[in-house]
């Protein structure tokens, strides 16, 4: 599988595109991540226009199986975070044929 951009490469790319220094670009990226986490935790959703949204979801308790023994086990309810890709991004990356 091909490797994606590293954080350093992303910071440099953003700095070049926005005509700012790397420090400012890195600070922006950190603030975006912090804001996404806080807003998702507080409101249950955070939208990055054109890319997608982080959504907090609740999974109900359910029965599962231990894959080694086949023994049924109870899986507890928990809160998870999902990322839903925006239609514009989905169509740009993998257009329908």
C-alpha positions as CSV (number, residue, x, y, z in Angstrom):
1,X,0.0,0.0,0.0
2,X,1.3,3.5,-0.9
3,X,2.3,5.7,2.0
4,X,0.4,9.0,2.5
5,X,1.7,12.4,3.5
6,X,3.5,12.6,6.9
7,X,2.5,15.4,9.3
8,X,5.7,17.3,8.4
9,X,5.0,17.0,4.7
10,X,1.4,18.1,5.2
11,X,2.6,21.1,7.3
12,X,5.1,22.1,4.6
13,X,2.4,21.7,1.8
14,X,-0.1,23.9,3.7
15,X,2.6,26.5,4.4
16,X,3.5,26.7,0.7
17,X,-0.2,26.9,-0.4
18,X,-1.1,29.6,2.2
19,X,2.2,31.5,1.9
20,X,2.9,31.3,5.6
21,X,5.8,29.8,7.6
22,X,5.8,26.1,8.8
23,X,5.3,27.2,12.4
24,X,2.0,28.9,11.6
25,X,0.9,26.0,9.4
26,X,1.6,23.5,12.2
27,X,-0.3,25.7,14.7
28,X,-3.3,25.8,12.4
29,X,-3.3,22.0,12.0
30,X,-3.0,21.5,15.8
31,X,-5.9,24.0,16.4
32,X,-8.0,22.3,13.8
33,X,-7.5,18.9,15.5
34,X,-8.2,20.3,18.9
35,X,-11.4,22.1,17.7
36,X,-12.6,18.9,16.0
37,X,-12.1,16.8,19.2
38,X,-13.8,19.4,21.4
39,X,-16.7,20.0,19.2
40,X,-17.3,16.3,18.5
41,X,-17.2,15.6,22.2
42,X,-19.5,18.6,23.0
43,X,-22.0,18.6,20.1
44,X,-21.7,15.1,18.7
45,X,-20.6,16.3,15.3
46,X,-17.9,18.3,13.6
47,X,-18.0,19.2,9.9
48,X,-15.0,19.9,7.7
49,X,-16.7,21.4,4.6
50,X,-15.9,19.5,1.4
51,X,-14.1,16.6,3.3
52,X,-16.6,15.1,5.7
53,X,-17.8,15.0,9.3
54,X,-16.8,13.4,12.6
55,X,-19.8,11.9,14.3
56,X,-20.1,10.6,17.9
57,X,-22.3,7.5,17.9
58,X,-23.5,5.1,20.6
59,X,-23.1,1.3,20.1
60,X,-25.6,-0.9,22.0
61,X,-24.6,-3.8,24.1
62,X,-24.6,-7.1,22.1
63,X,-23.6,-10.7,22.1
64,X,-20.5,-11.7,20.3
65,X,-18.2,-14.7,20.0
66,X,-14.6,-15.3,21.2
67,X,-12.9,-16.1,17.9
68,X,-10.4,-18.6,19.6
69,X,-12.9,-20.6,21.6
70,X,-16.2,-19.9,19.9
71,X,-17.7,-19.1,23.3
72,X,-20.4,-16.4,23.4
73,X,-19.5,-13.3,25.2
74,X,-21.3,-10.1,26.2
75,X,-19.9,-7.0,24.5
76,X,-20.6,-3.8,26.5
77,X,-22.2,-0.7,25.1
78,X,-19.8,2.1,24.2
79,X,-19.5,5.4,22.4
80,X,-17.4,5.5,19.2
81,X,-16.4,8.1,16.7
82,X,-17.1,7.7,13.0
83,X,-15.9,9.7,10.0
84,X,-18.4,10.2,7.2
85,X,-16.9,11.3,3.9
86,X,-18.6,14.2,2.1
87,X,-20.3,13.5,-1.2
88,X,-18.1,16.0,-3.0
89,X,-14.9,14.3,-1.8
90,X,-16.3,10.8,-2.5
91,X,-17.2,11.8,-6.1
92,X,-13.8,13.5,-6.7
93,X,-11.8,10.5,-5.3
94,X,-13.9,7.6,-6.7
95,X,-16.3,8.8,-9.3
96,X,-19.2,6.6,-10.4
97,X,-18.7,4.9,-13.7
